[in-house]
Amino acid sequence: MSACLFAPCYDPCMYKLVSEARSEAGHRHNHENMQAWYMGYLSQATSAGNGISQEVFASALTVLTECEPESAPNWIAFASECVDLGQYVDFVPEEDHAVAVNRWLETLLSGLLEIQKQYGTHIAKQVCDLSLLPNCLYPSEMLQAAAHFQNGGAPKEISGMIKSGAIEGEQPFFPKLMHQEGADRECSLYTSIDWQILGM
């Protein structure tokens, strides 16, 4: 018997679990479970209607998308600017500046996740990284930018589209994280919530 408290277990089920967790598929499932857990957390955190904090927003960009970390501060500044201009999510005024900004952060993140769902991670990253130009967009504009990229358009063309109004959506909309697919999913594989082994 090994003196190590964490000596390897040769139980077949444990061996299969560890082997799959170390594989490429295992890493992918771990990442998917982390995303599912984070979406569930965000859904609960936003249920009160107060949006998400700047810290949570920045972390979510890393966990749920492949956006550059440097893009987060620009999106946060954009959300604050919207409130300073008297623009509010759902057109509902909010006296608390911080809460109003947090609501914008939720709807901006949800907009990016909707792009990811409809157009894929690569295009969602292109839309998110527009903030580095800097060209932050409203959710309705994100959809126009995503279609532009899908058709082979370049990021540098977005500035002209903003000035001309070509990127404006038909009408403003404010997506919410609790309505995102996967917000109520439970983690199932390689997590402490429910240890399952595929095929068992």
N, C-alpha and C positions, 0 to 999 in steps of 0.2 A: 504494500500500500504506500502510496506517495505521501510525503509529509506536507505537500502543497495543498492548501484548502481548495484550490481551483484546478485540481488535477483533471485531465480530460476524461470525459465520460464516454464509454464505448457502447452505450446504448444505441441501437440502430436508428431510432427516431432522432436522437440528438445529433448523431453523425450526419444524417440527411439534412437536418436543419442547418447545421454549421456549414456543411458543404455548399448548400444552395445559397446561403447568405453571403458566401464569399465569391460567388459567381457573378458574371455580368448581369444575369437576370435577377439575381438576388439584390444587387446594388440598385437596380432599376426599381424593383418592388419596394425596397426600403425608401427610395426617394418618393415614390408614389404615395406610400403610406405617410411619410412626413408631410407631403402636400395635403393629403386628405385630413390629417390631424390638424394642420394649420388652418385649413378652410373651416373645419368644425369650430375651432377656437375663435376665429374671426367672426363667424356667424353668431356665436354666443356673445362675443364682446360687443357686437354692434346691435344686438337686439333691443337695447334701450334707446336707440335712435341718436346716439351722441357721436357716431363715427368712430374713427380709430386715431390713436395718438401718432405723433411724428415718428416715434421709435418703432412702433408696430408697423407703420407704413413702410419704413425703410427696410425692416427685417423681411416683410412680406415680399417686397420686390426681389430680394435675394432668394427666398425659399420657393416662391411660386412662379417666378419668371427668371429669365436669364439677363435681365437688364443690368447695365453697368452700375456699380454701387454709387458712382459719382452723380448719377442721374437723380437720386432721391432728393438731395437738397433743392434742386431746381423745381421739382414737382411740388415740394413743400412750400417754396417761395411763391409759386404760381397759385396754390390754394389760398395762401394768405392775401395775395394781391386781389384775387376774386372777391374775398370778403371786404377788403378795403374799398373796392369799387362798388360795394353794395349788392353784390351778386351772391345769392344764397341757393343752396341745394333745394330743389322742389319749389323754388321761389318763396320759401317760408323764411321770413326774417328771424335772425337769432341774435339776441343782445350780447351773449357771451362770445367774444371773438374766437377764443380757443376752440369752443365747441363747433362754431361755424366752420373753422378751418378743418377740424377733424372730420366733419361731415363731407367736406370737399375731398379730403384724402381718401375716404371710403369710396366715394363715387368714382374718383379717378382710378383707383386701384381696380375697382370692379369693371370699369371700362376697358382697362388693359387686359384683364382676364377674359373679358368677352371677346376681345380681338384674338387672344390666344386660342380660345375655343373655336372661333370661326375660321381663322386664317393660319393658325399654327404658331409655334413658339418663335420661329425666326422673324416673322413679320411683326409679331407683338413686341419683340425686342427692338426692331427698327423704329416702331412707333414710340416706345418708351424712351429710347435713346435720342429722340428728337429734342428732348429737353436739354441736351448738351450743346445744341447749336446756338442759342437756346430757342426752341419752338415747342412749348408745352401746348397741348390741345385739350379742348373740351371732349367729353365722351362721343358726342355726335360727330365731331371733327376727326376723332380717332378712326372711325369707320371709313371716312372718306380717304384718310391717309393710308389705311390698310389696303383698300381697293387700289389705290395709286401704286403702292409697292408691289402688289400682286400682279399688276399689269406691267411691271418692269420700270416703274418710276424711280427716281433718285431722291434721297433725303434733301439734297440741296434745293430741290424744286418746291419744297413745301413752303418756304418763306414767301415766294411769289404767289402761291395759291392762297395763303393767308391774306396777303395784301389785296388780292383781287376778289376775295370772297368765294373763290371756287371750292374751298374746302369746307365751307359751312354745311352742316346737315340740314335736312328739311325742317326739323324742329328739335329744340333742346330736350335731352332726356337724362335722367339721373339714375343709373343702375345701382343696385345695392348688393352687397356681398352675400346677404342671406338668401338672395335669389339665384346665386351662382350654383351651377351643377357641382355636386360633390361637397356642398357646404354641410350636408347632414350625413356624410359617409362616415363609417367607422373604420379604423385601421384594422387589418386582419392578419397580415403576414410579417413575421420578423419583428414584432413589437411586443411590449410588455402587456398590451391590452388583451391580446388573444393569440397565443402561440399556436399557429397552424402549420402543417406541412403539406404542400401541394401533393395531391395524389394519394394521401393517406386516408 
